[in-house]
Amino acid sequence: MVSALIRDSFVGRLTYQLSGHKYFSYPEEQPDYIVPEKYLKEGKVLDNFDKEEVENDPPSDASVSSESTQAQDGNILVTWDGDDDPENPYNWSFSKKAFVIFEVSFLTTSVYMASAVYTPGIEELMEEFNISELVATLPLTLFVFGYAIGPLIFSPLSENAAFGRNAIYIYTLAMFVILQIPTALVHNIAGLSVLRFITGIFASPCLATGAATVADIVPIPYIPVGLAAWSVGAVCGPSFGPFFGSILAVKGGWRWTFWFICIVAGFSLFFLSWSFPETYGKTILYRRAIRLRGITGNQRITSEGEVENRNKTARQIAIETLWRPIEVFIMEPVILMINIYIALVYSIWYLFFEVYPIFFQGVRGFTIVELGCTYLATIIGVLVAASIYIPTIRQLFTKRILSGKGVQPEIFMPIAIVGALCMPIGLFIFGWSATTHTHWIGPLIGGAIFSAGGFLIFQTMFNFIAGSFIYVGSIFASNNLFRSLSAGSFPLFGRPLYNNLATKEFPVAWGASLLAFITVAMIAIPVLFYLNGPKLRARSNFIGRLTYNLSGHKYFSYPEEQPDYIIPEKYLNEGKVVENVDNFDKIEIENDPSSDASVNSEDTRTESNDIIVTWESDDDPENPQNWSIYKKTLVIFQIAFLTTSVYMGSAVYTPGVEAIMQEFNISSTVATLPLTLFVLGYAVGPLVFSPLSENAAFGRNSIYIYTLALFVILQIPTALVHNIAGLCILRFLAGVFASPCLATGGATVADVLTPAYIPVGLASWALGAVCGPSFGPFFGSILTVKGGWRWTFWFMCIVSGFCLFFLSWSFPETYGKTILYRKAIRLRGITGNQRITSEGEIENRSKTGKEIAIETLWRPIEVFVKEPVVLMINLYIALVYSIFYLFFEVYPIFFQEIRGFTLIELGCTYFATVIGIVIAAVIYIPIVRQVFTKRILSGKGVQPEAFMPIAIFGAVCMPIGLFIFGWSATRHTHWIGPLIGGAIFSAGGFLIFQTLFCFIAGSFTYVGSIFASNNLFRSITAGCFPLFGRPLYNNLATKEFPVAWGASLLAFITVAMIAIPVLFYLNGPKLRARSKYALKY
């Protein structure tokens, strides 16, 4: 067993490869191995197979079965050599299986206890970094958030035969070990938080894939038993963390908690590298197929995993990884209920741990080491529960399966109900026995009972999921994502919860009781599944929808619904006019079968005999491009006003940063995080909302209104929040819902304008987008002085609320496909002709949610990574955008701190930016009309490089403005000098944005994906740059020129960047010719 373990381990595999297959060789490589005849067809045995070049067969659509060795296309599939093949993990000895489960459990414990290991040293951490307790809890929250993200990547990779379990465990564990070193050495809370988040990502594989490893080696009847044995490590890990952490924090300080994790995880890495075998059957057969091809020279030998990899594209992997977990979470009410329940249990588990230091240390005066020992009660409770659960599950499940009897998933629910009862009992015991005069053993008994209940719930609910649904991996991924995000947030308000409900006699009773009451209510969920499980599971996949029009189409009706409307003949084929037009919405409209026919909006009929609804004529007044100039202007004004009203929300609170620092007792860097997270929200939102706005069933209008409504609502809790963590989370969410107008505003302009006028319209709309961040500090300074920093968010609520009201009553739908989509529904209702459809409906029928996921999530990454031209443009725009944000950091440093401007006077200085942008727009619009619009209207072709001279001019303006600002910003020169520099800088940035976006639109296909990748990258970089703005200027300051060298550093960077638009101007056609996404001219 030992030799086989080492051979199949990471070190064994590495030695095997480096030695040319001489060491740790496999049975089929031995001299006495007889190659089965089925593998020798069209091949022969080779003496030195590792030197043979093995080429993959072409992709095959053949159905692959591991029970057969011959595929339909002639490939020879490698399978197990009989039912008792010793290489099959199911056939390993009991001792080997037990050892592997122990290894996975040990790995899980060693990384999982890292979540809370540093918490006993929080007070020392607070003192060293001068932060509040809430901020000091952020590294715990972010570590758990990392758990949520990691499995979305690593779990699918571990189920790819080319990777397998072993490689994922070893590589991520190595990264986890390495990351402990900078974590132990970090000297600021921001760095600690970021490192903990990344560490959480690399800690996640054992948590998400550990169960899969158990299932690899244990037959189905024994899986619940094996999972329980493994999960003891997963559940006990967070309790071991504070225990060891308390000892280390006392003896060596909080940094030693991370050195300890580095040592333990390092030992685990060494141990597993030498002894942990590959357990994934498809990977074992994948490697065997490679060896057999080398030995025989028969290139038809393959494996199931290889065939799957050839048939799966990166896009399909992206679907399984990112879309399906979201799909099953949103569209399955049963899964949604289970996920919410598990997330609540998991979150209360984390929240309950917050009570231990409050009572045992704060009330009873336990030392830190004694406090650490109290967490062992949790481990005792889990071990007792496991010792009861495993024999019970053997009787209820294992023996019934082995005897051939069927088992319904609801068989696990009685145990879940027992666990659900234990949780509130434990909480009540803990809370009401935790007094200053009763023995401390009482609360520990309550904690043990609570933990036992949680363990039973996790085990039974996960087994219920596994036995009830397909796509179990996706369901577990969605569950992990939701519960980790939820549990990571709960500890942030744990201490305030207990402290605010404390009484002198019972310091934690009411806080614990509140959690107990919640868990009492939650008992209904496993009871519901026990009583009605089959019915609930039978309703899975039910998707409800809203009626088309709540008023029955009586109000604001369309032309085709008027009594005098004459229905075109083409729509009446095989149909007739419904006499009662008012009630046409009651007709049941069934979708036609999906058609693969190509849709042409110039023809009304497809190969499937669908009748496509198109514009009535070239001058159809319903076509947005035929609207009057006044209506188009109003629409562009509305989008610009919407963009300004939400975009100024990014920096509106910044004049109140000092007040926030004082109120929350945080540093200026931490106080800047809400700005960073708001901008990061811009990056995330368009990945969802932009594709939805181009789906005919949604359109632009509904996306704008719904997201704006949520943005308005979010301003209320933001104005009332009482901690920096809450402010950061709310600002991130607000940024997500503020993003549609930024990402889709340009598309709305393109909806209503013909191509010749699009650059002019985009410039008019972009004034709002670029001026918004300057208006924010202006209004924010006035509001902060008059009403405090919270009033900046009330102001945003009022302004964006007015905008919501204004747009709700006056903003029309501009997306042509959506207008025709709705017209087709109305015409079907009026005529009864179900063959009437629209281009948007056909696209929706032929597009699955999977394909939408590809366009949304994969293509922006693909064009960004694989297209050097796009990468260069995106990097340039991101740098300009980031320097734009970084430059704003200099205003308060110079005008307020050095020149003594009041807060309101400081706010007024930002108007220099607005003035510069307006002047640039006044110059840009007439020029672009000459170089683009008039040439297009006259029928002349225009190369995208026509915009580059304007971009070069803008690129020159940026460093000029920075140099003027920096070297005129002194104590004795007039303050107008820096403002002139700021205006020139802003004008240059505006010209660069406008021209490069027009260059992209005129150069490439998949423009939406390129803009999405650009938005994602520039928002992430721009969100991070302000975090080091003040240190940059302060560290380069001199007494005479306080901001000159900081501004000059940015200027030198922008000087170097001038080469990029010059390069595109001189070599644009050549560079575009190298891109597979380039448009042909």
N, C-alpha and C positions, 0 to 999 in steps of 0.2 A: 504493500500500500504506500509506503514512504517513497519508494522510487517513482511510482506513478504520480504521486502528488508533486514531487519536485519536477518531474518531466513536464507536467501540464501547467506548472506555475509560470509566472511572468519571467522569472530568472531562468527557469528551465527552457522556456520558449526562446528567450534571447540567446542563451548559450547554444541552443540547437541551430538557430539561424546563423550566428556568427561562426560556428565551427563547420559550416557547410554540411550540416545534418549528421556529423560524426558522433556527437554526444547527445544523450537523451533521445535516441532514435525511437521510432514507433514500430509496432509489430510488422507492418507491411514492408518495412525497410530492412528487416533481418534476412540473412542469406537463406534461411530455411523456410521463408514465407512463400507459400504457393498462391500466386495471383489467381483469383476466381476467373473462370473462362469468360464470364460475361463482360469483364473489363478488358479482355485481350482482343476484342474484335477490332480489326483495322489498326492494330498496334502490336508492339512487342516489348519485352522487358528490356530496360536500359540499365547499364552499369552505373552511370553517374547522373541520376535524374535531376539533381539540384542545379546542374549546369544547363539543362534543357530549357529553352525559352517556351514558356507556356502561354498561349494566346487564348483569350476568351472567345467562346463561340458567339455568333451574332445573336441578338435578342430573340427570344422565342415567345410565342403566345401560348405555348402548350400548357395544358393543365399539369401541375406537378403533384405527384403523390409520393409520399415517403414510403409507401408500401410496395411500390413498383420500381424496378430498376430501368425500365424503358419508357421514355416519354414519347409522345405522339410524333415529335419532329426527329426522332432518331437519337436524341441525347440519351446517354446512359446515366441514370441517377444513382448516386452512391447512397446506400441505406445501411442500416445496422446488419452485421453478419449474424443474423439469427436473433431470436427473441432473447437469448441469453448473452448477447455480445457484451463483454466486460467493459467496453468503452462507453456504452450507453449509461448515462448517469442514473437511470432508474435501476440498473443492475449492480450498482456499487454496493459494497458491503454496508451493513448497518453502522459499523464503527466509522467508516469513511464518510457516510452521510452525516452522522452525528458530529464528526469533526468539522465538516464544511459549515454546518449550521452554527456551530460554536464560533467559527471564524467570522462569519457574517455578523453574528450577534455581538462579538467582541469589537469588530470594526464599527458597528452602529453605536455601541456604547461609547467608544473612544472619541468619536466625532460629535455625537449628540450631546454629551455632557459639556461640550464647549459652548453650548447656547447660553447657559447661565453661570459658567464657571467664574466669570469676573465679578459677578454681582456682589459677593461679600466685600469687595474692595471699592464699592461705589463711593463711599465717603472720601476715601483717599483720592479717588479719581476726580471728584467734585472740587476738592481743595487744590489739586495740582493744576487743573485746567480752568479753575474759577467758573464753574458752570452750575446750573441748578440740577436737582436730582432728576427732574424730568428729562433734561437733555442727556444726562448720564445714562438714562435707560434706553436711549435711542440705539446704541450698538446692539442691545439685545433684540429690539424690534427689527432692525435691519438684518440681523443674522437669520431670524425666522423668515423674513421676506425672501432672503436668498433661497431658503428651502422651497419657496413657491416657484421660483424661476428655474432653478436647475433641472428638475425632472422634465420640463418641457423639451429640453435638449438631450439630456443624457439617457432618459428612459427609452426613447425611440432608437437611439444609437446602440444601446445595449441589446436591442432585439434585431439588429442588423447583423447578419452572419459574418460579415467582414470584420466586425468589432468584437461582439460577444460581451459577456459580463466582466471577465477578468481584466481586460484592458481598460475598461471604463473605471472600474474600482481603483486600479493601481495608479493611473494617470491623474485622476481627480484627487486621490488621497495624497499623492506627491505634491500637487499644487496646494492642497490644504495644509500640509506640513510646512512647506516653504512660506506660505502666507503668515504663519504664526510668528515668524521672525520680525518682519516689519511691524506687525501688530504689537509685539512686545516692546518695540523701540519707538513707536510713534509718539509725537510730542504735541498733538492737538486733537480735539474731539472730532473735527471734520475728517481728518485722516483715519482715525480709529473707526468712525462710522462707515466710511467707504470700504475699508479693509474687512470689516466684519460682514458687510453685505456680500462682498466677493467671496469671502471664506464660507459663508452660508451656502452659496451656489455650489461650491466644490465639495461641501459636506453632504449634499443632498442625495447623491446616487444610492448610498446604502439604505437610506430611508425609503426611497421610492422603488428601488430595484431589489432590495433585500428579499421581499416577499416573492418576487419572480424567481430569484435564485433558489429559494426553498421549493417552489413549485417545479423547478427544473429537475430536482433529484428525488422528490417525494411523490409517490402515486396519489391520485385524487382522493382516495379514502382517508389518507393520512395528512393531507394538506392542512386542515384546521389545527391539527396537533403540532405539526412542524411550524406553522405560522405563530402559534402561541409561544412555542419555545424560543423562536427568534425574537419576537416582539417584546419579550421581557427585557432584553437589552435596550430596545428603542424606548420603552416607557421608563426604565430606571435611569437612563442616561441623564436626563435633566435634573434628577435628584442627586446623583453622584457629583454633578458639577458644583453646586453650592457647598457640598461636604468637603471636597478637596480644595475648592476655592477658598473656603474660610481658613483652612490651615495655612495655605500658601500666602494668603493676603496678610495674615498675622506675622508669619515668619520671614517673608521676603518681599511683601508689597504686591500691589495688584498686577504689576507686569509679570510676576512669576507665575501667575495663573496661565498666561499664554505660553511661557516657556514649558510649563508642565504639560499643556496640551500638545506642544511641539514634540516633547519627549515621548508621551504616550502614543500619539498618532504616528510618530516616527518608528517606534517599536512595532506598531501594528503594520506599518508599511513594509518594514523589513520582514516581519513574520509572514505576512500574506504574499510578499513577492517570492518567497521560497517555497510556500506550501499550499497556496490557494489554487485549485485547478479550475479550468474552464468548465462551466456547468451547462452552458446553453447547447442543446443538442444540435441545432442547425450550424453553429460555429464549429463544433467538433467534426461534423460531416463535411463542412466547407473545407476545412484544412485537410481532411482525409482525401477529398476529391483532388486537391492540388497535388498531394503526394502520389496518388495513383496515376494521374496524368503524367507526372514526371517519370514514374517507374515504367509505365507501359508505352508512353508516347501517343496514347489514344486521346485525341483532343475532344472526343465526344463525351468523355466522362465529365460529369458535372454534379452539382448538388442542389437540393431544393433552395437553399439560401442564395446560391449564385443565380439561379433562374429568377428568384424574386428580385434580386438586385438589378438584373438586366431589365426586368419589366417595370421597375419603379424608377421614376424620375425624381430629381430633387424637388420638383414641384409637388409630386404626390406625397413625398416625405413631409414637406411643409404643411400639407393639408392634415395629415394624420397627427402631426406634432402640435399645430397651432389652432386649426379650425375645429376639428372634431370635438375636443374637450369643451370648447365654447358652445358648439352646437348642441351637444347632449345636455349641457348645463342649462341652457336657456329654454330649449324646446321640450324638455321632458319634465313635467311637473313632479313625477315620482322621484326622479334623481335630484331635482331641485330641493325637494323636501328632505331627502336623506342628507344631501350636502349641507344644508342649513343646520340640520340637527347635529351632525358630526362636528361642524365648524363651531357651533355654540358650545358643545361639550369640550372641545379642544381649547377654545378661548377661555372658558371658565376655569379649566385646568390651569392655564397659565396665570389667570387673574388670581386664582386661589393661592398660588405660590407667593404672591405679594404680601399675604397676611402674616407669614412666618416672621420676617424681621420686625414688623410692626408690633406684634405681640411679644414674641420671645426675647427680642433684643430691646425694643423700645419700652415695653411695659414690665417685663419680668427681669430685665437686666442680664440676660444671658451674654456671655462673651461671643465673639465672632465664631470661634471654634465650636462652642456649645450650640450656637445657632445652626452651624453646618450639620451637626449630628442630628438635629431634629428632622432634617429632610429624609433621613433613613427610614422614618415611619412610612413614607410613601413607598419605599422599596419593599418593606415588609408587607404592606397591604397588597401590592401587586403580586408578590410571590405567593401569598396565601390565596389570592384569587386565581392565579395560574394553576396552583395545585388542586383546586376544586374544579376549575374549568376543563382542564385536559382530560381527566377521567370521565367527566360528564359528556364531553363532546365525543369521546370514543364510543360511549354507549348510544348516544342519539344519532350520530352521523356515521362514524367509521364502520362500526359493526353492521349497521343496516346496509351500507353500500357494499360491503364485502359479502353479505348474504344475498345480494341481488335485489334488494327492496329499493323502491324509489324514495327519494327524499325531497320534500318541498323546501324552498329557501326559508319559509316561515318557521321551520323547526328551530332556528336559532333565536327566535324572538322571545320565548320565555326567559332565556338567560339574559337577553338585553333588558327585559323588564325588571329582572332582579337587579341588574347593574344600575338602571335608571332610578330604582328605589334607594339603592345604597348611597347615591350621590347626595341627595338632600339630607338623608339621615346623618351622613358624615359631616356635612356643612353645619347642620343644627348643633350637633354634639360639639364640634370645634368652637363655634361661635359662643354658645352659652356656657361652656365650661372654661372658656378663656377669660378668667378673672385674676385679680391680684392675690386672692386668698385661696383659690382651689389649686389642687395639685396639677402640675404641668402635663401629666400623663394623659389627662382627659382630652385636651385638644389633639394630642398626637394620635389617640385612638380614633378620633373623628377624622383626622387627615388620612389615616390608613384605610378606613372604610370608604371615604370619598374616592381615594385612588383605586381601590379595588373595583368600585362601581364603574369608574371611567375605563379601566382596562377591559372589563366585560363588555361594555358598550362598543368599544373600538373593535374588539375581536368579532363580535357577532354581526355588527352592521357591515363590516368589510366582507365577511363570508356571505351575508345576504346579498350584497351587490354582485359578488362573483357568481352566485348561483341564479341570479335573476335576469341579467342583461348580457347582450353582446357588446362589443367594444369596451370590454372591462378596463383595458389600459387607459383609454380616453376618459372613462368615468373616474378612475382613480386619479388621473392627472388633473381633472377639473376639481375633484375633491381636495387634492393636495394644494392646488393653487388657492382655492377659496378659504380653506381652513387656516392655511399659513398666513395669508394676508390678514385674516380676521384675528387670529391668535397673536400675531405680531403687534397689532395695534392695542390690544386690551391691556397689557401691562402699563401702558402710558398713563392710564387713569386709575390704576389699582389703588395707589396710596391715597389720592383724593377721595375715592369712593369710601374706603374704610374710615379715614379721618373725619370726613364730613358727617358720617352716621354714628360716630363714636359717642358713648356716654362714659361717665367716670367709673361706673360700676362694671359696665360691659363694653370694653374698648373696641371690640371687633364683632360683637354679636349681631348688630343690625346689618353691617356690611355683609357678613357671612350669610345672614338670613335672607337678604335680598337675592343673593345668588341661589340660595336654597329654594326660594319661592319660584324662581325662574326654572330650576331643574324639576320642581314638582309639576309645573305646567308642561314641561317637555316629556313627562312620562307618557302623555297621551300619544306621542308619535310611535314608539315601538308597540304600544297596545293597538293602535290603528293598523299597523302593518300585520300584527298577529291575527286580528279579526278579519281584515279585509285585504290582506296581501294579494291573493290571486286576482281580485277585482281591480285593485290599483295597478298591478302589473299589466293586466289586460288593456288598460287605458293608455298605456305608454304609446308615444308617437302621436297622440291627439294634439292637433294644433288648431286653436280657435282663431277667428279673425273678426274684425269690426265690420259693421255694415257700411256700405259705401257712403250713405248720406243720412244722418239722423233726422233730417227734416223731410225725408221722403222726396227730395229733389223739388220741393215746392218753392223754395226761396233761392234767389240768385241763379236762376236757370240759364241754360246755354242756348245759343241760336237754334240748334237742332231740336230743342225741347219746346220751341214756340209753336203755336197752332198753325202759323203760316209758313212753316219751314217745309220746303220741298226736298224730300230725300232723294239723293242721286240714284239713278237706275242701278248702278253697280252694287249698291248695298242691299238691293231688294231681291237679288237672285236667291231663289229658294227660301224666301222670307216674305213677310208681309208686315204692314204697319200695325202695331198694337193700338186698338181703339182707345183704350184708356191710358193715355200717355202719363198721366199723373201717377199711375201705379206700376209703371214699367219696372221699377226697382224691386218689385216683389217677384219678378220672374227669376227662376233659378238659372243662373248662368254657369254653365260648365265649361271649363277650359278644353280646347281642342287638344288632341294628342300632340306631343312635342314633335316638331318638324325640323328636319335638317336642311330644309330649303334655304337657299340664300335669299336674303331680304333686300329688296331694292325699293327705296321710297318713291322712285319715279314710276313704278308699276304698281298696280293695285292687286295683282294676283301672283301667287307663288305656285311652285310645282305641286304643292299639297292642296291646292284650291282654296287656301286661305285668301280672304279679301283684305288687303292691307289698307288701313285708313291713312291717307296722306293729306297734305294741305289741299284745300279746294282749288287753288290756283296759285300762280306765282305771286299774286298780290293778296293772298288770304290774310285778312286783318288779324286772325288768331295767331299767325306766325310772328314770333317776337321780332324777327328781323324786318318785318313790315310795319312795326309800330311807329307812331309819329316821333319826331325828334324830341318833343316835349315829354312823352311817356318814357322814352329811352333815357333822357336826361334825369328824370325823376327816379328811375330805377337805379341808375349809377350813383345818384346822390344818396339814395337810401342805403345802398351797400357801403358807400364811403362813410356815411354817418354811423352805421352799425359797426364798421371796422374801427373807427375812431373811438366809439363809446366803450368798446370792450378792450381795445388795444391799449388805451391809456391806463387800463387797470393793471398793466404789468408793473409800472413804477409809481403808481399813485400813492402808495404808502411810504415810499422811501424817505420823504421829508420827516417822517415820524420815527425813523429808525432809532434815534437816541432815546425816545420815549419808550419804545419797545424794549430796548436793551435794559433800561432802568426797571421797567415793570416786570420783565421776565428774568432779570439778572443773567443776561447772556452777553456774549462778545459781539462785536460788529459783524464778524464773519458769519456767525450763526444767525444774526438778525437779517443777513442778506439772503439766507436760504429760501425764504418765501418768494423772492424775486426769481431766483434760479429755478425753483420748482414750477412756478407759473410758466416760465418760458419752456421748461421741459414738457409741460402739459401741451404746449403748442405742437411739440414733436409727435406726441402720441395720438392726439385727436384726429388729425387728417387721415391716419391709416384706416380709421373706421368710417368717418363721416364723408370723406371725399368720394370713395366708391359708392356709398349709399346714395349720395346726391346724384350720381350718374346712373342709378337704377330707376327705370321709368316708374316703378311702383311708388317711389319716394319723391324724387325730384329735389329741387333746390329749396323751395319754400318751407316744406315741413321740417327739413334738417335745420334751417336757420331758426325757425320759431321754437322748436322743441329744445334745442341746445341753448338758445338765448334764455328761455324760461328757466332752465336749470341753472344757468349762470346767475340770473337774478336771485333765485332762491338761495344759492350758495353764499351770496354776499351777507345774508342775515346771520348764519352761524359764524361766519368769518369776523363780523363786527362784534360778536359776543364772546369769542373764544378767549380762554383764560390760560393758555399755555402755548409755547412755541411749536410743540409737536403738532398740536391740533391746527395751528395756523398754517404750518407747512403742508399738511395733508389737504386742507381745504383749498389752499392756493393752487396746489397741483391739480385738483379736480376742477377748479374754476378755469385754469389754463386749458384743460382738455376741452371743456365746453365752450371756451372762447375761440377755439381754433377754426371752426368752419368758415367764418367770414374771411379769415386770412388765407386759407387754402383754397376755398371755393369761390371767393369774390371775383378773382380773375376769370373763372369759368362762367360766372353769371354775366360779366361784361361781354364775353365772347358769345353768349347765347343771343344777345340783343343787337350786336354789331356785326357788320360784314367784315371779312378779313382785312380789307384795306384800312379800316378805321380802328381795328383792335388796339394797336400800339397807343393811339391817342386816348382811347377809352381807358386802357389800363393805367396810363399815366394819371388821368383824372381820378380814378378810384384809388390809386396807390398813395395819393396825397394824404388820404385818411389813415392808411396803414403806417406811413412813415412819420406823420405828425403826431399820432396818438401817444407814443412814448414820451414826447415832449410836453404835451398837454397834461399828462399825468402828474409830474412833479409840480407844475404850476398850480393846479387846483389842489393837489395834496398839501402844498406848503400853506396855503390859505386855511384849509380845513384843519390842519394839524395845530396851527396857532389859535384858531378860534374855538375848536371843539375837541381837539385831541386826535390821535392817530386812528381811533376806531371810526371817526366820522368820515375818513376817506372811503371806507367800505360802504357806509350808509349812502354816501354820495354816489358811488358806483351803482348801488342798488337803485337809486332814484333815476339816474341817467339811463342806465340800461333798461330799467322798467318802463320809462317813457318810450324808449326805442322799441321795446317789445310791443307796447300798446300801438304805437305808430305803424310798425310794420305789419302787425296782425290785421289791421284794418285796410292797409293800402298797398302791401307788397304783393305783386302778382307772381304766378309761376312763370319762370323764364325758360325752363328746359323743354325743348321742342318735343322730345320723345315722351315726356310725361304728359304734356298737353294732348298729344295724339293718343296716348294710352287711355286717358280718361274719356276722350271723345269716342274711342272704340267701345268702351263699356256702355256709354250712353246709347250709341247706335245699335248695339246688340239688344239692349232693353227695348228700344223703340220698335225695331223691325222684327225681333225674334230670330234673326239670322245669326246662328252661332258660329258661322264661318268668318264673321267680321273680326278682325284682330288688328294689332299694330306692331310696328317694328320692335318696340320695347317689350311687348308681351312675348314675342317669339324669342327674343334674346333671353328673357327670363326663363322661358321653358327649356331652352337649350343650354342655359348656364346653371350648373349646380352650385350649391354653397361652397363646394370644394374649389370650383374654378374661380369663384369670387375670392376665396382665400388666397389663391395663387396670385391673382392680380393685385390684391391688397397688400399681401405680406412678403411674397417672394420676389416678384418682378422688380420692385424698387431696390431690393438688395442686390439682385442679379445685375441690373444695369449699373449700379454704383460700383460693384466689385469688378465686373468683367469689362467695363468700358473705360479705358484710360482717359479719353476725351471728356466723358461725363464726370469721371473722378476729378479731373483737373478743374473743371468749371465749378463743381460742387465745393471743392476745397477752397477755391478763390472766393466764391460767394460767402462761404461759411466764415472765412477769415475776415472779410469786409464786415459782415454782419456782427461778428464777435467783437471786432475793434470798435464798431459803432456803440455797442453796449459798454465796452470797457472805457471808452472815451467819456461817457456820461458820468463815470465815477470821479472824474477830475473836478467837476463843477463844485460840489460841496467842499472839497479839499481847498480849492483856491478861493472861491468867492465868499464862503462862509467862515472857514477857519482862519484864512490869512487876511482877507480884505474886510472881514467883520460884517458881511451882509446879513441882514435879518433873514429869517426863513422864507418870508414872502418875497423879499428881494431876490433871494436865491432862485425861487420858483420862476420869477420873471426872466432870469437869464436864459432859461431853456427856450424862450421864444426866438432866440437867435437861430436855433436849429430850424424852427418852422419857417422863418424868413428865408434862410438859405435854400430850403427845399422848394418853397413857392417860387423863388427866383429861378431855380434850376428848371422847374416845371414850365415856367413861362418861356424859357429859352428852348427847352427840349421839344415841346409840342409842335411849334411851327417848323422846327428842323426836321422832325420825323415825318411831318406831313409832306415835306419836300422830297426827302430821300426815300420814302416808303409809300405813303398813301397815294400821292399823285402818280408815281410810276406804276403802281398796281392798277389804278383806275385807267391809265392810258394803255394798259395791256403789256407793259414791259416787265420782264422778269427782274426779281430782286434777290440777290444772294444774301444769306444771313450775315455775311461779313460787312454789309452796309451799315450795321449798327456799331461796329467796332471803333470807328473814329470818335464817336460820342463817348464810348466806354473808356477809351484812352484819355480823353479830356477829363472825364470824371476821376480816373485813376491818378492823374497829375494833380487834380484839385485836393485830393485827400491829404497827401503829405504836406502840401503848401499850407493847408488849413491847420494841420497839427503843429508844424513849425511856428506859424504865426501865434497860435494859442500859447504854446509852451514858452517861447522866448519873450513874449510881451506880457506874460503873467508874472509881474513882479509887484512889490509893495508900492513902488513910486510911480509906475506908469499908469495911464488911464485904463479903466476896466473895459473900455470899448474895444481895445485891441484883441484880447482873447475872444470876445464875442464875434468879432469879424472872422477870426480864425475858425471858430466853431461853425459859423454859417457857411464858410467855404468848404470845410470838411463835410458837412451834411449834404451840401449840394453835390459834391463829388460822389458820395455814397448813393444818393438818389439816382444819379445818372448811370452808375454801374449796375444797380439793381434792375432798372428798366431795360437797359440795352442787353444785358446778359440773359434775362428772362425771354426777351424777344428772340435772341439768338438761339436759345434752346428750342423755342416753339417752332422756329423756322428750319431747324437742322435735323431733328430726330423724330422717329416714330415713338410710340409709348410715352408721349410727353407727360401724361398724368403721372406715370410711374417715376419719371425722372424728377418731376417737381416734388413728388412725395419723398423720394430719397434726399433731394436737396433740402426740403423742409425739415426732415428728420435730423439730418446731419448738422445743419446750421443752427437749429434750435438747441440741440444738445451742447454744441460748442459755445454758443452765445449765452446759454444759461449758466455755464460753468465759469466763463471769463470774469464776471463781476466779483466772484469770490476772492480773486487775488488782485483786484484793481487797486484798492487802497494800499496794500503792501508794495505793489509795484511802484506807485508814485512816491510813497514815503521813503522807500529804501534808496531811491535815486535822487532824492531831493537835496538841494544845496540851500544855504541861507539866502543867497541872492536870487536864485531861480528855483523856486520850490517845486514846480511841476515840469520844468523845461526838459530834463533828461528823460523823464517818464514819457512825456508826449513825443519826444524825439525818437525814443526807441520804437514807438508805434509808427512814427513817420518813416523811419528807416525800413521797417517791414513793408509798409505800403509802397515805398519807392521800389523795393525789390519786386513787388507784386505787379508793377506796371508792365513788366515783361509778358505777363499772361495775355492781356488783351492785344498787345502788340503781336505776340505769337499767333493768335487767332486771326488777326487782320492779315498778316503776311502769308500764313500757311493754313488758313481755315479749311479750304477745299481739300487739301491733302490729309489733314487730320480727320476731317469728317469721313473721307473715303475709307479710312481704316476701321470705321465703326459699322457693325452689322445692323445697327438701328438707324443709320443715317438716311435721310431723305435724299432722293436722287434729283439732281438739277441738270 
